[in-house]
Amino acid sequence: RGEIMTPIDPPLPSGAKLSIVKPNLGLSTPKVFKALDYDQLSTEDPEMLRDLFLTEGVVNTADKFYINDLEQPAFDCLPQLKALKDELLEVEGFDHVMMSGSGTSIFCIGEPADKDAFMNEFNDRDGVSVFNAEFINREEGCWFQDPTQPLATAEEIGDVPAHIEDGMTAEEA
């Protein structure tokens, strides 16, 4: 269900590129789960997969280990979602392409070799939006800090809520 969390070091360096391709299609999570064939669920050990991603690296891990049991039922519900993923797999420069959760967003790790052509093909397509992003890592216990700006002082930040003690990490707050 996703409630068990294990802290890990950032899986990709700051600046690593990612594109999120979002078709303007709705797909209800209950519908996806209704289409799910529980006999077809992956039998891979999640801890083994985590360790594999950490030792091999996100980019170097084989596609077969990028597992989302909800992809196939989502594709069964919306075949055009599968067609979109297949098109994205053909884009030169993406290391991995996978649907996020129960859909309908598809994330692409890497950067298209011809970004202008990619944006013309996908972002200018009717009913599809593309969001290009990059990973930003921060020091443990620090809140977001724009890497292009100097660190803010306590005086610049202003009053800290009373329940946050000096030296607390974000997780403790």
C-alpha positions in Angstrom: 0.0 0.0 0.0 3.0 2.3 0.3 2.9 3.0 4.0 6.2 1.2 4.8 9.1 3.6 4.1 12.8 3.0 4.2 15.1 6.1 4.1 17.6 5.9 1.2 20.2 8.3 -0.3 18.9 10.2 -3.3 18.6 7.7 -6.2 19.7 10.3 -8.8 22.0 13.2 -8.6 20.7 16.8 -8.6 20.2 17.9 -12.2 19.1 14.5 -13.4 16.3 15.0 -16.0 12.8 13.7 -16.0 9.8 14.3 -18.2 6.2 13.6 -17.0 3.8 13.1 -19.9 0.2 13.5 -18.8 -2.7 12.7 -21.2 -5.8 14.6 -20.4 -7.7 11.3 -19.8 -9.3 10.3 -16.5 -9.0 6.8 -15.2 -10.5 5.8 -11.9 -8.3 3.9 -9.5 -11.2 1.5 -8.6 -11.7 0.7 -12.3 -7.9 -0.1 -12.6 -8.1 -2.4 -9.5 -11.2 -4.1 -10.8 -9.3 -4.9 -14.0 -6.2 -6.2 -12.1 -5.6 -9.9 -12.3 -4.2 -10.7 -8.9 -2.6 -13.9 -10.3 -0.4 -11.8 -12.5 1.1 -9.7 -9.7 4.9 -9.5 -9.6 6.6 -12.0 -7.3 9.8 -9.9 -7.1 10.9 -9.2 -3.6 10.5 -5.4 -3.0 13.6 -5.3 -0.8 15.6 -7.0 -3.5 14.4 -4.5 -6.0 15.3 -1.6 -3.7 18.7 -3.0 -3.2 19.2 -3.5 -6.9 18.3 0.1 -7.7 20.6 1.3 -5.0 23.6 -0.9 -6.1 23.1 -0.7 -9.9 21.7 2.8 -10.0 18.4 4.0 -11.4 19.6 4.4 -14.9 21.6 1.2 -15.1 18.9 -1.1 -13.7 17.2 -3.2 -16.4 13.7 -2.3 -17.6 12.4 -5.6 -16.3 12.9 -4.4 -12.8 10.8 -1.3 -13.2 7.6 -2.9 -12.0 4.1 -1.4 -11.8 1.5 -4.1 -11.4 -1.2 -1.4 -12.3 0.2 -0.7 -15.7 -1.4 -3.6 -17.5 -4.9 -3.2 -16.1 -4.7 0.6 -16.8 -3.7 -0.2 -20.4 -6.6 -2.7 -20.6 -8.9 0.1 -19.5 -7.4 2.8 -21.8 -5.5 1.2 -24.7 -4.4 4.7 -25.9 -2.4 4.9 -22.7 -0.4 1.9 -23.8 0.0 3.4 -27.2 1.4 6.6 -25.7 3.9 4.6 -23.5 5.0 2.7 -26.6 5.6 6.0 -28.5 7.6 7.4 -25.5 9.8 4.2 -25.5 10.9 5.1 -29.0 12.2 8.6 -27.9 16.0 8.6 -28.0 17.5 9.8 -24.8 15.0 8.3 -22.3 16.6 5.6 -20.1 13.3 4.3 -18.7 9.6 5.0 -19.3 6.9 3.8 -16.9 3.4 4.7 -15.9 3.1 6.3 -12.5 0.8 4.6 -10.0 -2.7 3.7 -11.4 -2.2 6.3 -14.2 -2.5 8.2 -16.3 0.8 10.0 -16.0 3.9 8.4 -17.6 7.3 9.4 -16.4 10.4 9.2 -18.5 13.9 9.2 -16.9 16.5 11.0 -18.9 16.3 13.7 -21.5 15.2 13.5 -25.1 18.2 13.8 -27.5 16.1 16.3 -29.6 14.1 18.2 -26.9 12.5 20.6 -29.4 11.2 17.7 -31.6 10.0 15.9 -28.5 8.1 18.9 -27.3 6.7 19.5 -30.8 5.5 15.9 -31.0 4.1 15.4 -27.5 3.4 18.7 -25.7 1.8 20.3 -28.8 -0.4 17.2 -29.2 -4.0 17.8 -28.4 -4.9 16.2 -25.1 -1.4 15.7 -23.8 0.8 17.9 -21.5 4.5 17.5 -20.9 6.2 18.6 -17.7 10.0 18.7 -17.8 11.7 18.5 -14.5 15.0 17.7 -12.8 15.9 16.2 -9.5 17.0 18.5 -6.7 18.7 16.9 -3.7 19.2 18.6 -0.4 21.3 18.1 2.7 19.7 15.8 5.3 17.5 17.8 7.7 17.3 20.9 5.4 14.2 22.2 3.7 14.3 23.1 0.0 16.9 25.7 -1.0 17.2 27.0 -4.5 20.7 25.9 -5.5 21.2 29.2 -7.4 20.6 31.3 -4.3 22.8 31.7 -1.1 21.6 30.0 2.0 19.0 32.1 4.0 19.9 33.2 7.5 17.5 32.7 10.4 16.8 36.4 10.4 15.8 36.3 6.8 13.5 33.4 7.3 11.7 35.0 10.2 9.9 33.5 13.2 10.0 29.7 13.5 6.8 28.1 14.8 7.0 27.4 18.5 6.7 23.6 18.1 9.9 23.5 16.0 13.0 23.4 18.2 16.4 24.7 17.2 18.3 22.0 15.4 15.3 19.8 14.6 15.3 18.0 11.2 12.4 18.3 8.9 11.3 14.8 9.8 11.3 15.6 13.5 9.2 18.8 12.9 
